[in-house]
Amino acid sequence: MAKNQVLVTGGAGFIGSFVVEQLVRRGKDVVVLDNFRSGKRGNLSAVANQVKIVEGDIRSLDTLDRVMRGIQTVYHMAVEPLTIGLIDPFLMDSVNSTGTLNVLYAAKKHKVVRFNYVSSSEVYGTAKHVPMDEGHPLDPYTTYAASKAAGEAYTRAYHNCYGMDYTLIRPFNAFGPRHRMDSYSAVIFRFLERFLADKPPIVYGTGEQTRDLSFVKDSARGIVLAGESPATINDAINIGTGTEVSVNEIARVMGKVMGKDFAPRYEKERPGDVMRHLADVSKAKKVLGFKPEHTFEQGIRETVAWYKNAHENHRPISVGEKKT
């Protein structure tokens, strides 16, 4: 059996596929489990010949029993996104909460050495204090966030009951190539589509909502570093930039990058939209030596270039909008 065999659930997804690429570069023998509901095989094209890809669902214990054999490390990233929680919270819960319990059960059965649960900064809710460190209260604003917090609780419980080593990794808002176009947090792509159609960006609420926006390649590198470090065993860690960007600033930078000068159009705020997120990344800097390699504008430029190349002949309208 391979010495460094790693399982990445949801490894064909947006962030997951970049995590897989990072692991391959580190010489790991990677197994990807994905049901391809939202993940895409094309996301793994750069490493398809270097990894084992299994199509399957984490809700199936038989599937997990099969793929977990010989695995030493798990990066659990399979997830239903926030949009699903607004439409079908029971489906989302069956994947994000119960699905996590399934993966933990199979990992224990097969004596996995390290379980890395890739959670979300959404578990914090709106900031009670900034920057938000790992000790910030968990106050989920959405059913999605609640399901991720439940996954964290299950992971801690498996350590408490069975001694399984874990790391809770909380990436802040990632953006970049391969992002889901229907994601609740995909404001960058909604703006991008509007600009390409020579229309003003639509901003929900005041636009003063802030996010700690991390370019996906930086997020993936931080996740892998956190999942490999002995300093993060049985602990939680934030992966972000430590820089706050408002929705209005996103619109401004994107307009600059794309050469568009449109004032935003403001509409009613959306349910469950947290007002402020800013990561305290001092732990990641100290124990991982992690810091982002891309500025926000650099990430936007690479994202816009990718989108134009991927959608040269097809520019979809954002979810919920009409062709006007």
Long-range contacts (C-beta under 8 A, 24 or more apart in sequence): 1-70, 2-29, 2-70, 3-29, 3-72, 4-28, 4-29, 4-72, 4-73, 5-29, 5-30, 5-31, 5-70, 5-71, 5-72, 5-73, 6-30, 6-31, 6-71, 6-72, 6-73, 6-74, 6-75, 7-31, 7-32, 7-33, 7-67, 7-68, 7-71, 7-73, 7-74, 7-75, 8-32, 8-33, 8-74, 8-75, 8-77, 9-33, 9-34, 9-58, 9-74, 9-75, 9-76, 9-77, 9-78, 9-103, 10-34, 10-39, 10-76, 10-77, 10-78, 10-79, 11-39, 11-44, 11-51, 11-53, 11-75, 11-77, 12-36, 12-39, 12-40, 12-41, 12-43, 12-44, 12-53, 13-38, 13-39, 13-43, 13-77, 13-78, 13-79, 13-180, 14-39, 14-43, 14-174, 14-176, 14-178, 14-179, 14-180, 14-216, 15-77, 15-118, 15-171, 15-174, 15-216, 15-219, 15-220, 15-223, 16-43, 16-75, 16-77, 16-78, 17-43, 17-44, 17-178, 18-176, 18-178, 18-216, 18-217, 18-219, 18-220, 19-75, 19-77, 19-118, 19-220, 19-223, 19-224, 20-44, 20-47, 20-51, 21-46, 21-47, 21-220, 22-220, 22-221, 22-223, 22-224, 23-75, 23-224, 24-50, 24-51, 26-224, 26-228, 31-67, 31-71, 33-58, 33-63, 33-64, 33-67, 33-78, 34-78, 35-78, 37-80, 38-80, 38-81, 38-180, 40-178, 43-178, 58-95, 58-99, 58-100, 58-102, 58-103, 59-94, 59-95, 59-98, 59-99, 59-102, 60-102, 61-102, 61-105, 61-106, 64-102, 64-103, 64-105, 64-106, 65-106, 65-109, 65-110, 68-106, 68-107, 68-109, 68-110, 68-112, 69-110, 70-110, 71-107, 71-110, 71-112, 72-112, 72-113, 72-114, 73-112, 73-113, 73-114, 73-115, 73-116, 73-227, 74-103, 74-107, 74-112, 74-114, 74-115, 74-116, 75-116, 75-118, 75-223, 75-224, 75-227, 76-100, 76-103, 76-115, 76-116, 76-117, 76-118, 76-151, 77-118, 78-103, 79-148, 80-144, 81-144, 81-180, 81-182, 81-183, 81-184, 82-122, 82-142, 82-144, 82-145, 82-183, 82-184, 82-185, 82-272, 83-182, 83-183, 83-184, 83-319, 84-144, 85-142, 85-143, 85-144, 85-147, 86-142, 86-143, 86-184, 86-271, 86-272, 89-143, 92-143, 92-144, 92-147, 93-143, 93-147, 93-150, 96-144, 96-147, 96-148, 96-150, 96-151, 97-147, 97-150, 97-151, 97-154, 100-150, 100-151, 100-154, 100-155, 101-154, 104-154, 104-155, 104-158, 104-164, 107-158, 107-164, 108-158, 108-162, 108-164, 112-164, 113-165, 114-165, 114-166, 114-167, 114-227, 114-233, 115-155, 115-158, 115-164, 115-165, 115-166, 115-167, 116-166, 116-167, 116-169, 116-223, 116-226, 116-227, 117-151, 117-152, 117-155, 117-166, 117-167, 117-168, 117-169, 118-169, 118-171, 118-223, 119-148, 119-149, 119-151, 119-152, 119-168, 119-169, 119-170, 119-236, 120-144, 120-145, 120-148, 120-170, 120-171, 121-170, 121-171, 121-172, 121-173, 121-212, 121-238, 121-240, 121-277, 121-279, 122-148, 122-274, 123-148, 123-149, 123-152, 123-170, 124-170, 124-277, 125-274, 126-274, 126-275, 126-276, 126-277, 127-274, 127-275, 127-276, 127-277, 127-278, 130-244, 130-276, 130-278, 131-242, 131-278, 131-279, 131-280, 131-281, 132-238, 132-277, 132-278, 132-279, 132-280, 133-238, 133-280, 133-282, 133-283, 134-170, 134-235, 134-236, 134-237, 134-238, 134-280, 134-283, 136-280, 141-272, 141-274, 142-272, 144-184, 152-236, 159-234, 165-233, 165-234, 166-233, 166-234, 167-226, 167-227, 167-229, 167-232, 167-233, 167-234, 167-235, 167-236, 167-237, 168-235, 168-236, 168-237, 169-222, 169-223, 169-226, 169-227, 169-232, 169-236, 169-237, 169-239, 170-236, 170-237, 170-238, 170-239, 171-214, 171-219, 171-222, 171-223, 171-238, 171-239, 171-240, 172-211, 172-212, 172-213, 172-214, 172-219, 172-238, 172-239, 172-240, 172-241, 172-277, 172-279, 173-211, 173-212, 173-213, 173-214, 173-240, 173-277, 174-213, 174-214, 174-215, 174-216, 174-219, 175-213, 175-214, 175-215, 175-216, 175-299, 175-303, 176-215, 176-216, 176-217, 176-299, 176-302, 176-303, 176-306, 177-216, 177-302, 177-303, 177-306, 177-307, 177-310, 178-216, 178-306, 179-216, 179-303, 181-316, 181-318, 181-319, 182-319, 184-270, 185-211, 187-247, 187-250, 188-250, 188-254, 188-300, 188-303, 189-307, 189-318, 190-318, 191-250, 191-251, 191-254, 192-254, 192-258, 192-303, 192-304, 192-307, 193-315, 193-316, 193-317, 193-318, 194-262, 194-318, 195-254, 195-255, 195-258, 195-260, 195-262, 196-258, 196-315, 197-315, 198-260, 199-262, 200-262, 200-263, 200-264, 200-265, 201-251, 201-254, 201-255, 201-262, 201-264, 201-265, 202-264, 202-265, 202-266, 202-267, 202-321, 203-247, 203-248, 203-251, 203-264, 203-265, 203-266, 203-267, 204-247, 204-266, 204-267, 204-268, 204-269, 204-270, 204-273, 205-247, 205-266, 205-268, 205-269, 205-270, 205-273, 206-266, 206-269, 207-246, 207-247, 207-248, 207-251, 207-264, 207-266, 208-246, 208-247, 208-248, 208-275, 209-246, 209-247, 209-273, 209-274, 209-275, 209-276, 210-244, 210-245, 210-246, 210-247, 210-275, 210-276, 210-277, 210-278, 211-244, 211-245, 211-247, 211-277, 212-240, 212-241, 212-242, 212-243, 212-244, 212-245, 212-277, 212-278, 212-279, 213-241, 213-243, 213-245, 213-250, 213-296, 213-299, 214-239, 214-240, 214-241, 214-292, 215-292, 215-294, 215-296, 215-298, 215-299, 215-302, 215-303, 216-299, 217-293, 217-294, 218-292, 218-293, 218-294, 218-299, 221-290, 221-293, 222-284, 222-288, 222-290, 225-284, 225-288, 225-289, 225-290, 226-284, 226-288, 226-290, 229-287, 229-288, 231-287, 231-288, 232-287, 232-288, 237-283, 237-284, 237-287, 237-288, 238-279, 238-280, 238-281, 238-283, 238-284, 239-279, 239-281, 239-284, 239-290, 240-279, 240-281, 240-284, 241-279, 241-281, 241-292, 241-296, 242-278, 242-279, 242-280, 242-281, 242-282, 243-278, 243-296, 244-276, 244-277, 244-278, 245-296, 253-296, 253-297, 253-300, 254-300, 254-304, 256-297, 257-297, 257-300, 257-301, 257-304, 258-304
